[in-house]
Each structure stands twice: as structure tokens, then as C-alpha cells.
Amino acid sequence: MHEFSIALSIIEIAENEAKKAKSSRVSELVLDIGTMAGIEFHALDFAMESATKDTMLQKAKIVINKIQAIGKCKDCHHEFNIQSAFDQCPKCNGYFINVLSGKEMKVKSLVVE
């Protein structure tokens, strides 16, 4: 379950930013994670809940925004929601797609006290 190591990295980033702001607690953390980022969202929720115990984020509100993956057909240039990079274009039935979004994983914001 690599989500636990990802949770630990997220906590480290948040705690470092809180320390830079001379804060002792993170009250809110907002993450943007794409649906094609290779993350199991339920596993990440569980990992964050477990890993934040006894940290600056222990009582933080954690918000995970799921970013829908969007692809663009290389043949007809149609943009559409995708589940994988191998999805077929609904307009021309082409299989060659550029993934425009949905692979991101970032700390969007955090609130410190």
C-alpha cells in the first residue's frame, strides 16, 4: 500500500510549511489528486487518518479534491473525460489520446494556526 508512504510525504510537506510559518498546528489541508494518479482514494483516506496521529495535522480537516482525467484526441482534437490513457475517443473512435489532466497530485493549500 504505497498510499501510506504518500501520506507520510504529505504530512512532512505540511509540517515543514507550518514550521516556516512558525505555527504549531495545521487546521486544514487541501489536496488535488487526479483520478489517474495511481492513488486508491479510500486507502489514502485511511492512511492519512492513521498517519496524522500525534502530528501537527492530528485534528486537521483534510479535503481531497478528485481531479477528473481529461484526454484530447490526437486525430480530431476532441477533449473528453477519460478513465485510462487507452480510452477511445467518443467523437471519432480514435485511440491516440494526450492526457491533459488527471495525473496530478499536489498540496493545494493548508491553513496553519
N, C-alpha and C positions, 0 to 999 in steps of 0.2 A: 504494500500500500504506500505508494510514493506521495500520497496526499499528506501524510504526517510530516514528511521532510519538507514539503512545500509550506505547510502550516508553520513549522519552526522557522523557516526563512522569512515568512510574512511577519511573524512576531518579532524577529530580530530587526527587520526594517522599521517596523512601527516603534519599537523601543528605542532604537537609535535616533529616530526623528523626535521622539518625546524628550530624550535626554538633551538633544540640541536645543530644544525649546525650554529647557530647564523645568520640565514637567515631571510629575511622578506617576501620572496615570493617563491612560488612553481611554476616553469615554465612548468614542465611536470610530469604527474603521470601515471604509467602503472599498470594496474590491470590484474591478471589472474583469470578468473571465469569460472568454469566448467558448461557445459550445463545441468548438473543435480544438480546444487547448489540451485535450487529453486528460481532463480532470473529471473525476466522478464526483459530482456536486454533493451527494449525500455523504460520501466518505470525507470530503473536505470539511463539511459542517461538523461531523463527528470529531475529526482531527483537531479543528480549531477549538471546539468545546473542551476537549481533553488537554490540549497543549497550552491553553491560556491560563490554566490554573496556576496560582502563585506567580503570576507575571503582572506587568503593568496593564495588561489587557483583560485581567480576570473578570471584571464586570462590564467590559465594553460591549456596546451594541455592534454586532458585526453584520454588515449588509453585503451580500454578494449579488452584483448585477450580472445576469447572464446576457452576454452579447451574442446575438444571433449571427450565425455564419452566413455570409453573403458571397456569392460567386458571380463572376462575369464570364459569359460565354465568349470564347476567342473567335468563334465563327460569326455570330450575329450581334455580339456586344450586349446582349440582354442580361440584366442583373436580376438575381433571384436568390431566395433563401435556399441554403443547402444543408445537408446532413453530413456529407463527406465530399472530398475533392473529386470523387468519381461519379457524382450525380449527373444526370442527363439534363440538358437544357430543355425546359418546358416549351420553349418557343420553336427551336429548330431541331431538337433532338440530338444536338451535338454533345460530345463527351469531353471536349477540351475546355477546362474552366480555370480561370485565375481566381484564387481565393482573395477576396477584398477585405474581409473582416471575419472574426470568429476564432482566431488563434491567439488573441492577446490574453495576457494575464498581468494585471498591474494593480498596485495600490493607488486608487483614485484619490482618496482623501482620508484624513484622520483628524479627529478632534482630541486635543490634549487638555488636561487640567493641571 
